[in-house]
């Protein structure tokens, strides 16, 4: 009788553990790191890189996209040994220039496939798109399997142009086209700095396919609405230009814009946007 009871309790505990593993949430973020330039003076990357790493560690990010980071900045973050990263440099498709990189916990996620494309009329090779005058713009993506839940999903990290109005508009169209082409009907997470407010055509275009987690969150959004601070501790932060989008089938449990600062200095000129989500 006692043995039967022990076996019953063991089976019950194993079933509960399997159920909880199946619905294990993921902490997902997007973070524009601000490029490494000496012109930032006290806010230059060497003076704040440890604060960026500390923020990521403390808030227990599992999976996140970055924008503007040069290869050396990404390697600095990868000193957090639990993470690996992927994504090509926008200048040559290798390591040159800024990246829209993807960081993931190595013991939680397996990379099944990955790639990059450029925001231009010729997305398969480096180049500027439409009316962009300054820079190439790149999107990096990966197909992951969550080793805890066994769920598979796609993750895209992107940075839209900051000058070209047509480039941003067309980038919205291209993202929808590429997500459909690459991910098809699979669950999708798209993160990035779109240099666009929610009322713009490009954001509304993306919302024809994906949900803005700011609107989809089960809990009310936490923190300021805006996501850009220009390294000013008293910035109004009223304009939202950094996003986490999710496809139907991904439940957003909560959403927040983090305002962590040290000595009244932010780790970057953008605030990280973080969600807790479950892939069904």
N, C-alpha and C positions, 0 to 999 in steps of 0.2 A: 504493500500500500504506500509506504514512504517512498520507495523507489519510483513508483508510478507518479506520485506527486512531484518529485524532483524532476522527472523527465518532462512532465507537463509544464512546470514553471520554466524549465530551460527552453523548451520549444516556444513558449509564449514570449520570453525575453528575446530570443533570436528573431522571431517574427516582428516584434516591435522595433528591433534594431534595423532589420532589413527595410521596414517601412520608413523609418526616420532617415536612413541613408538614401532612399529613393527620392525623398523630397528635400535633401540637404540644400540649403540656400547658398548662393555665391555672392560675395562682395565684389561688385564690378564698378570700375571708375574710369573717368577720362580726365587727363591732366596735361594741360599745355605747360611745358617745363620752362619756357622762355630760353632762347638759345644762349649759348656761352659766348658772351661778348664783354671785353674789358670796359666798354663804354658804360656799362651799368654800375661801375664804381662799387659802392658798398653792397649793391645787390647783384654783383657779378656771380656767376655760377660757383666758383670755388668758395665763396662766402656763405652759400646757402645750400649746397648739395647735401650736407648732413641733415639739414632740416627737412628737406624733401624725403630723404630716406627714412628719417624718424617718423614722419607723418604716415608714410606708406605702411611702415611696420606697426605703428600704434593702432591705426584704424583697420588693420588686418585685411588689406586688399588681397583678393585671390587672383584677380584677372583685371588688367587695366590697359588702356591705350594711352600713349603719350603723343604730343605734337611738339615740333620745333627742336627736339633734341638732336644734337650731333652725336656721332658714334661714341666719343669719349664720355659724354654725359650718360648715355645708355649703359656704358660699361661701369660707370660709377654706381648707378642704381643697381646693377647686377652684382655689386658687392654684397647685396642682400642675397645670400647664397641659396635661399629657397626659390628664387626666381630665375627663369631663363627668359630671353626675349628673341623676337624675330622681326623682320621688316627691313627693306632696302632703303638706301639713301636716295633722295629724290633727284640728285644731279646725274648719277650714272647707273642707278639700279643696283649698286653694290654697297659701298660704305660712304660715298661722298655726299655732303650736304645734309640738310635736315631730314629727319625720319618721322613717319607716323607709326611708331613702333607698337608692338603688342608684348606686354609682360604677362607671364603666367607662372603659377606655382608648379614646380616640376613634379611634386608628388601627388598633385591633384588632377592635372590635365595632361593628356597625350595629344601631340600634334599629328593629325592624320594627313594634312595637306596644307600648303600655304602658298601665297603669291602676292603680287603687287600689280597695280595699274596706275596710270597717270591721269589726272583730270585734264583731258585735252581731247581734240578730235582724233588723236592717234594714241589711245590709252595703253598700247602695248610697248611703247618706247618712251624714254625721257623727253620731255618737251613742255613748253608753255601752252595753255589752252585759251582759245577765244580772245578776250581783250585783256588777259593777264599780261602785265608788263615787267614784273619783277622776277618772278620765280616759277620754277616747275612746282607742281603740286602732286602729291602721291597719296594713294590709299593702299594700306597693307591689310591683308586678311589671312585668316587661318580657320581650318576645320578642326575642331577639338572633340575629344571624348573626355567627359568627366569620369575619372576613374572611381569616384565614390558612388555616383548615381548610375553610371554606364550610359548616360544620355549623350547624344552627339549634337553639336550645334556649330554655327559659323559666327565669327567675330571679325568686324571690320573697324579699322581706325583710320581717320581721315582728317585733313586740314584744308579747308576751302581758301581760295585767294582772298586777300584783304583789300585789293584795289579794283579788280575787274568785276563790274556789276553783271555783265553777261557771263563771265566765267563762273560766278557763283550760281547764277540761274541754271546754266547748262550742267554744272556739277551736280545739282540736285537731280536732274534728269538722268545723268550718267550713273549715279549711285543706285537709283531704282533699277535701271537696266542691268547693271553689273550684279547686283544682289540677286535678281531673278535668274540671271544666267549662271551664276556660280553656286548659289545656295538652293535654288529651286524652291521646294516646299519645306525645307528644313528650318528649325528654329534659328533666328538671327538676332544678333546684338550689333548695333552700329554706334560707335562713339566718336566724338571729335569736336574740334573747334571749327564751326561753320562760318565764323565771321558774319553771322546773319541772325537777326532777331526772329522770334516765332511768327511774326506777321508776314514774312517775306515769302515769295513764290517758291523758292528752293526748299524751305522748310515744309511748306504745305505739300509740295510734291513728294517729299520723303514720307510724309504722314499718310499718303495714299496707300503705302505698303506697310509702314511700321508705326508703332505708337510712341509718342513722346512720353518718357517715363515720368516727367514732371506732372503730366496729366493723368497717368495711369496708376500712380502709386496708391496703395491701399491706405497708408497713413498720409496725413497732410505733409506737403513738402517742408523740409527743415532748412533753416538758414536764409540768407538773402536770395532775392530773385536773380540778381545779376551775378556774372561769373568773371568779370574783368576788373582788376583793381589798379593797374598801372603802377604797382609798387607803392601805392598811397594807402596808408592805414585808414584814412578817413574818406576813401572813395565811396561814392553813393551806391555803386553796384546795383543799378536798376535794370541794366540791359543783359539779357540772357543770350550768350552766343556759343556756349559749350553744352553739348547734349549727350544723353544716352537714350537711344531708341531701341525698342524691342519689338519683335514680331509676335503675333498672336500665339498663345501657348506658353508664353513666359510671363509669370506673375511678378509684378513689382511690389514687394512688401513695403519698402520705404525708400525715400529719395532725400538726398541732402546736398547742400553746397557747403563745404567745410571752410571755416574761417580761421583755422589755426595760424597763430603768429608767434614770433619770439622777439622780445625787445621791440615790439610794435613794427616788426618787419615780416612781411609775408614770404613764404618759401619761393613763390613764383608770382608773376604779374597776372596770372589767372588763378581762380579758385578751383580746386578739384571738385568734380561732381561725382557723387557716389550713390549707388543703389544696392539694395539687398534684393535678390530675385531668386525665383525657383523656376526651373525649366520642367514643364509638365511632360 
